[in-house]
């Protein structure tokens, strides 16, 4: 079992935190305000600990970035390199900018990505992009939401870190053979740029509870 630090106590952070505690992991969830009532209430109900971003980062041997994508870099900079060290960081955030209304646009894209910005800012941190292509409700036990085969994706420069994240995804209910390793951290550009399509699909389908399946010739 691991000590997991989650940065961000919104729906994504608490969804993953709930799943991790059920698996027996020790979870510390961080908010901008250590006394955030909703985070304290969630922690009390799930035998977890709620605090600020810096303490959550220090507490975890594996970290999850579940902050708002447009604020993620500032959050990690406020935490500092010493607390982050050489830990694995699962980056599930997307740089969605709602400043011009809906639909949002990406604050970074094409030649870089949020995940790359985090990796560049903290070279020792082992950033793995994962789970950013699905709604929070689909991140855990996806077949419970929609029957059938589900694909999910990884991107990162450290193979050992990706193996650790893949194992954690399997424990969350993802099939190992459907976890698609797309390569280095630059592949996070494609994963994040999928979000404008995801938003349009959500509008067309009338629900956020969907995912994709990759079908290859001969299958």
RAKA-V334624 format. One record per residue. N is the residue number from 1. RES is the residue in one small letter. PHI is phi in degrees with one decimal (* if undefined). OMEGA is omega in degrees with one decimal (none if undefined). NEAR is the number of other ideal C-beta (glycine too) atoms within 12 Angstrom. Layout:
n,res,phi,omega,near
N,RES,PHI,OMEGA,NEAR
N,RES,PHI,OMEGA,NEAR
This chain:
n,res,phi,omega,near
1,x,*,-173.9,15
2,x,-117.0,167.1,27
3,x,-93.0,-176.6,25
4,x,-115.3,176.3,41
5,x,-105.7,-179.0,45
6,x,-110.5,177.2,51
7,x,-95.8,-176.1,51
8,x,118.7,-174.8,40
9,x,-116.0,174.9,43
10,x,-81.4,-176.3,29
11,x,-60.6,-178.8,22
12,x,-64.8,-178.1,35
13,x,-61.6,-178.5,44
14,x,-74.4,176.0,35
15,x,-62.8,178.8,33
16,x,-67.4,179.0,44
17,x,-60.4,178.2,43
18,x,-61.5,179.4,30
19,x,-63.6,-179.1,33
20,x,-65.0,179.5,37
21,x,-65.6,177.9,29
22,x,-65.1,177.8,20
23,x,-82.5,177.5,24
24,x,97.1,177.5,14
25,x,-76.2,174.7,30
26,x,-91.8,-172.5,25
27,x,-117.2,169.5,42
28,x,-117.9,-177.2,41
29,x,-110.1,-174.5,49
30,x,-114.8,175.6,43
31,x,-127.5,175.2,36
32,x,-60.9,177.7,24
33,x,-107.4,-178.0,15
34,x,-62.0,-177.7,21
35,x,-101.9,179.9,15
36,x,-57.1,-173.5,24
37,x,-58.1,-177.9,14
38,x,-63.8,179.5,19
39,x,-69.6,178.2,35
40,x,-62.7,179.3,22
41,x,-65.6,178.2,17
42,x,-61.4,-177.8,29
43,x,-61.1,-179.8,31
44,x,-63.4,-178.0,15
45,x,-79.6,-174.1,16
46,x,-123.0,177.6,29
47,x,54.6,179.3,19
48,x,-119.3,180.0,35
49,x,-124.5,177.6,30
50,x,-114.2,-177.3,36
51,x,-156.3,178.1,30
52,x,-94.7,-176.9,29
53,x,-58.5,-174.3,41
54,x,-63.5,-179.0,27
55,x,-68.7,177.3,23
56,x,-63.8,178.7,47
57,x,-66.0,179.2,39
58,x,-67.0,-175.2,24
59,x,-73.8,-173.1,30
60,x,-87.1,168.7,37
61,x,-85.3,171.3,25
62,x,-128.5,-174.7,38
63,x,-119.0,175.6,51
64,x,-125.8,173.2,51
65,x,-92.1,178.3,51
66,x,-117.0,176.9,42
67,x,-82.9,173.0,39
68,x,-61.3,-172.9,29
69,x,-58.2,-179.6,39
70,x,-74.9,179.9,22
71,x,-110.4,-170.7,27
72,x,-57.4,-177.5,42
73,x,-62.7,178.2,31
74,x,-62.4,178.5,20
75,x,-62.1,-178.8,38
76,x,-66.7,176.0,39
77,x,-63.7,178.0,22
78,x,-69.6,177.6,23
79,x,-71.4,176.4,37
80,x,94.8,-175.4,19
81,x,-64.8,-177.0,19
82,x,-63.8,-179.7,15
83,x,-71.6,-177.7,30
84,x,-79.7,177.0,35
85,x,52.8,178.9,22
86,x,-104.7,-177.5,20
87,x,-71.3,171.3,36
88,x,-81.8,175.9,40
89,x,-119.1,173.0,48
90,x,-84.2,-179.0,47
91,x,-96.2,180.0,45
92,x,-101.9,-174.1,49
93,x,-81.5,175.6,44
94,x,-128.6,-176.9,42
95,x,-80.0,-178.0,38
96,x,-86.1,-178.0,31
97,x,-107.6,-178.0,23
98,x,-100.1,-174.2,17
99,x,-64.2,178.5,11
100,x,-102.0,179.5,11
101,x,95.2,-176.5,9
102,x,-112.1,2.1,14
103,x,-76.1,-179.7,18
104,x,-73.5,170.6,24
105,x,-115.1,179.4,22
106,x,-87.5,179.9,33
107,x,-73.3,171.7,26
108,x,-137.2,-179.8,28
109,x,-170.6,173.8,27
110,x,65.1,-175.4,14
111,x,-93.9,175.9,11
112,x,-158.0,179.5,23
113,x,-151.6,175.8,39
114,x,-58.9,-178.6,43
115,x,-59.0,178.3,48
116,x,-66.6,177.5,34
117,x,-61.8,178.2,33
118,x,-65.5,179.6,44
119,x,-64.3,179.4,35
120,x,-65.3,-178.6,22
121,x,-69.7,-177.3,25
122,x,-132.4,-173.5,33
123,x,-59.1,-178.4,17
124,x,-79.7,179.2,22
125,x,-68.3,-178.0,37
126,x,-103.2,-173.1,32
127,x,-84.5,175.0,46
128,x,-126.7,175.9,47
129,x,-79.4,-178.9,51
130,x,-162.1,172.5,44
131,x,64.0,-178.0,43
132,x,-81.7,-175.3,41
133,x,-96.9,178.6,38
134,x,-133.2,173.8,38
135,x,-66.5,-178.9,28
136,x,-54.6,-176.8,28
137,x,-68.6,-179.5,24
138,x,-102.3,-176.1,34
139,x,-69.7,-177.2,38
140,x,-118.9,179.3,33
141,x,48.4,-174.1,25
142,x,-59.1,-178.8,34
143,x,-69.5,174.6,20
144,x,-69.8,-179.0,18
145,x,-81.3,-178.3,22
146,x,-144.0,179.8,21
147,x,-61.0,176.2,12
148,x,112.9,-176.7,16
149,x,-82.5,178.4,21
150,x,-120.7,173.8,33
151,x,-106.2,172.4,29
152,x,-138.4,-165.4,42
153,x,-136.6,175.2,35
154,x,-129.6,170.5,43
155,x,-148.3,179.1,40
156,x,175.2,-176.1,37
157,x,-87.1,-174.9,30
158,x,-104.0,-176.5,27
159,x,-65.5,179.2,19
160,x,-64.8,178.2,15
161,x,-63.7,178.8,33
162,x,-65.4,177.7,31
163,x,-65.2,177.8,20
164,x,-63.2,-179.3,27
165,x,-67.5,178.4,40
166,x,-59.7,178.7,31
167,x,-62.8,178.4,23
168,x,-67.6,177.7,36
169,x,-63.6,176.5,39
170,x,-59.8,179.0,22
171,x,-66.0,177.2,25
172,x,-85.5,175.4,37
173,x,111.7,178.2,25
174,x,-88.8,177.8,33
175,x,-74.6,-176.7,21
176,x,-59.3,-177.4,20
177,x,-74.9,178.6,16
178,x,-110.9,173.3,27
179,x,-91.9,-172.3,31
180,x,-93.9,176.5,29
181,x,-84.4,-176.1,28
182,x,-91.6,177.5,29
183,x,110.0,-174.8,21
184,x,-69.5,-173.2,24
185,x,-65.0,178.0,37
186,x,-64.1,177.6,25
187,x,-67.3,176.4,29
188,x,-62.9,177.2,44
189,x,-59.1,179.9,29
190,x,-65.0,-180.0,27
191,x,-63.0,179.6,42
192,x,-74.9,-179.6,43
193,x,-75.2,171.8,29
194,x,-69.4,-172.2,30
195,x,-61.7,175.7,35
196,x,-58.5,175.0,23
197,x,-68.1,179.4,20
198,x,-57.3,-180.0,30
199,x,-61.1,179.5,24
200,x,-67.9,176.3,15
201,x,-62.9,177.9,22
202,x,-58.4,178.6,22
203,x,-66.3,-179.2,15
204,x,-69.7,-177.3,12
205,x,-81.7,-178.8,16
206,x,77.5,179.4,9
207,x,-157.3,174.7,16
208,x,-96.9,-175.9,23
209,x,-95.0,177.5,22
210,x,-148.6,178.2,26
211,x,-154.1,-179.2,34
212,x,-116.1,172.7,23
213,x,-128.1,177.6,19
214,x,-86.5,-180.0,18
215,x,-111.3,-179.8,11
216,x,-102.1,176.3,10
217,x,-57.4,178.2,5
218,x,93.8,178.3,4
219,x,-79.7,none,9
